[in-house]
Amino acid sequence: EPKISENLYRLDDSWMRWMAQLGHKHVVLQDDGQGLDIEDKGYWSAENIQVAQKKCLDFGMELSSILLPIRWYRNACAGKPERDREIENMTRSIRAAGEAGVPVLEWRPTWLDFYWDERVGYSTVPGRGGSGYRHFSHEAVKKLPSFDEFEPVSLEEMWDRMLYLGKPIIDAAEKAGVLLSCHPNDPPVKDMRGMPRILTSAADFDRFFRELPSPANGVTFCQG
């Protein structure tokens, strides 16, 4: 049964009350890596997750999904030696989610999704009633040089790195009874300042599901 969920960025009472006032019944926690992991150990325990579940229930909402903190697997996305330790910690968190009864975990498989600012063409433009709208322009960045912090990499190398990460965590999710939801690339352009993007189209996701066939493997239907 489809469930409409809103992103939850904080667990303080004022934010939770506002979400409840808007009528939300299901929320997706966008954890920053320390919001639940109060010990800063690099993974969640079932007890960490249960604290968030109780907080949501206290305000009449269900914790339907949690984003696996992006900063936990930067090395895995970059293909660095530290990735095996990060992947092991991710599988521990997935097992903890299964134990706590969280049905879905979300992940982002490529490193450029760590940025949501002018480096990748995002800006804020004036909106209705003095609000600010998020705006994207590929024209603003497509002629900029490659990122200093990332070495050039081929499209197939990006796929190899994503699969190296995806296979063990999807296997862990299937065993734990958890669904994994992969977020498409933001923004959905094939190339970002010389770096290839691998999940920007229906054809890309056809390959994604062929390469990682599992009932635990899914995609985030993000609406912005």
C-alpha positions in Angstrom: 0.0 0.0 0.0 1.5 3.4 -1.0 2.3 5.8 1.9 3.0 9.4 1.4 6.0 10.4 3.6 7.7 13.7 4.4 11.3 14.2 5.1 12.1 14.7 8.8 15.3 16.6 9.5 15.3 17.0 13.3 13.8 15.2 16.3 13.3 18.2 18.5 9.8 18.9 19.8 9.2 22.1 17.8 10.0 20.3 14.5 8.0 17.2 15.4 5.0 19.3 16.4 5.1 21.2 13.1 5.2 17.9 11.1 2.2 16.6 13.1 0.3 19.8 12.6 0.8 19.4 8.8 -1.0 16.1 9.1 1.9 13.7 8.4 1.5 10.1 9.5 4.6 8.7 7.9 8.1 10.3 8.0 11.5 9.6 6.5 14.3 10.6 8.9 17.2 12.3 7.1 19.8 11.4 9.7 23.1 13.2 9.5 25.1 10.4 11.0 25.0 11.7 14.6 21.3 12.3 15.1 20.7 8.7 16.0 24.3 7.5 16.5 24.8 9.6 19.7 28.0 7.7 20.5 29.5 8.6 17.1 30.5 5.0 16.4 29.7 5.1 12.7 26.7 2.8 12.8 23.3 2.5 14.5 22.2 0.0 17.1 18.6 -1.1 17.4 18.4 1.0 20.6 19.5 4.1 18.7 16.7 3.6 16.2 14.1 2.8 18.8 14.7 6.3 20.4 13.6 7.9 17.1 10.7 5.5 16.7 9.3 6.4 20.1 9.7 10.1 19.4 7.7 9.8 16.2 5.0 7.7 17.9 4.7 10.3 20.7 3.6 12.8 18.0 1.3 10.3 16.2 3.7 9.5 13.3 5.4 6.3 12.1 9.1 6.2 11.3 8.7 4.6 7.8 12.3 5.0 6.5 15.7 6.4 7.4 18.4 7.7 5.1 21.7 5.9 5.7 24.0 8.8 6.5 25.9 9.8 3.4 29.0 10.7 5.3 29.3 7.1 6.5 30.2 5.8 3.0 32.1 8.5 1.2 35.1 6.2 0.8 33.0 3.4 -0.6 31.6 5.8 -3.2 35.2 6.9 -4.0 36.5 3.4 -4.2 39.1 3.9 -1.4 40.5 1.2 0.8 38.5 2.3 3.8 35.3 1.3 2.0 35.3 -2.3 3.5 35.0 -0.9 7.0 32.3 1.5 6.0 30.3 -1.3 4.2 30.6 -3.5 7.4 29.2 -0.6 9.5 26.4 -0.1 7.0 25.4 -3.8 7.2 25.4 -3.5 11.0 23.0 -0.5 10.7 20.8 -2.5 8.3 20.6 -5.4 10.7 19.7 -3.0 13.5 16.9 -1.5 11.5 15.5 -4.9 10.9 15.7 -5.7 14.6 13.9 -2.4 15.4 11.3 -2.9 12.7 12.0 0.0 10.4 10.8 -1.3 7.0 12.9 0.9 4.6 16.3 2.4 4.5 17.4 4.9 1.8 20.9 5.3 0.3 22.7 7.4 -2.4 25.3 5.5 -4.3 27.5 8.2 -5.8 29.6 10.9 -4.2 28.4 14.0 -6.1 25.0 13.6 -4.3 26.9 15.0 -1.3 26.5 18.5 -2.7 23.4 20.6 -3.0 24.8 24.1 -3.6 26.4 26.3 -6.3 29.1 23.7 -6.9 26.6 21.6 -8.8 24.4 24.4 -10.1 21.9 24.9 -7.3 20.9 28.4 -6.1 18.0 30.1 -4.3 15.7 32.4 -6.2 13.0 34.7 -4.8 9.6 33.0 -4.4 6.0 33.8 -3.4 5.6 35.8 -0.2 9.3 36.4 0.3 10.1 32.7 0.2 13.1 31.2 -1.5 12.9 28.5 -4.2 15.6 26.0 -4.9 16.7 26.5 -8.5 19.0 24.3 -10.7 20.9 25.4 -13.8 23.2 23.0 -15.6 24.3 25.9 -17.8 25.8 27.6 -14.8 28.3 24.8 -14.1 28.8 22.6 -17.2 31.8 24.6 -18.3 33.5 24.7 -14.9 36.6 22.5 -14.4 36.4 19.2 -12.7 36.2 19.0 -8.9 39.6 19.3 -7.2 38.6 16.7 -4.6 37.7 14.0 -7.0 39.9 12.2 -9.5 38.6 11.6 -13.0 36.8 8.3 -13.3 35.0 6.5 -16.1 31.4 5.6 -16.3 32.1 1.9 -15.8 34.3 2.6 -12.8 31.4 4.4 -11.2 29.2 1.4 -11.8 31.9 -0.9 -10.4 32.1 1.2 -7.2 28.4 1.4 -6.8 28.0 -2.4 -7.3 30.9 -3.1 -4.8 28.8 -1.2 -2.3 25.4 -2.3 -3.3 25.8 -6.0 -3.4 26.7 -6.5 0.3 24.2 -4.0 1.7 21.3 -5.4 -0.4 22.2 -8.9 0.7 22.2 -7.7 4.3 18.9 -6.0 3.8 17.3 -9.1 2.3 18.5 -11.2 5.3 17.3 -8.5 7.8 13.8 -8.2 6.2 14.5 -4.5 5.3 13.9 -2.8 1.9 16.6 -0.6 0.5 15.5 2.4 -1.5 18.2 3.9 -3.9 17.8 7.6 -4.5 18.4 8.8 -8.2 21.2 11.2 -8.9 20.5 14.8 -7.8 20.4 16.7 -10.2 19.6 14.1 -12.9 22.1 15.1 -15.5 24.4 12.6 -17.3 27.6 14.6 -16.6 28.5 16.9 -13.8 31.6 19.0 -14.4 33.3 16.1 -16.2 32.1 13.4 -13.8 29.7 10.7 -15.1 26.4 10.1 -13.4 25.0 6.6 -13.4 21.4 6.8 -12.1 19.6 9.5 -14.2 17.2 7.7 -16.4 14.9 4.7 -16.7 17.5 2.8 -18.7 20.0 3.4 -15.9 17.6 1.9 -13.4 16.9 -1.1 -15.7 20.6 -1.9 -15.5 20.6 -1.2 -11.8 18.0 -3.8 -11.2 19.6 -6.3 -13.6 22.9 -6.0 -11.8 21.4 -6.1 -8.3 18.4 -8.5 -8.5 16.7 -8.7 -5.1 13.3 -8.3 -3.6 15.0 -5.9 -1.1 16.3 -3.6 -3.9 14.1 -0.6 -4.7 14.2 3.0 -5.8 13.2 6.3 -4.1 10.2 8.0 -5.8 11.5 11.5 -4.8 9.3 14.5 -5.6 11.9 17.1 -4.8 
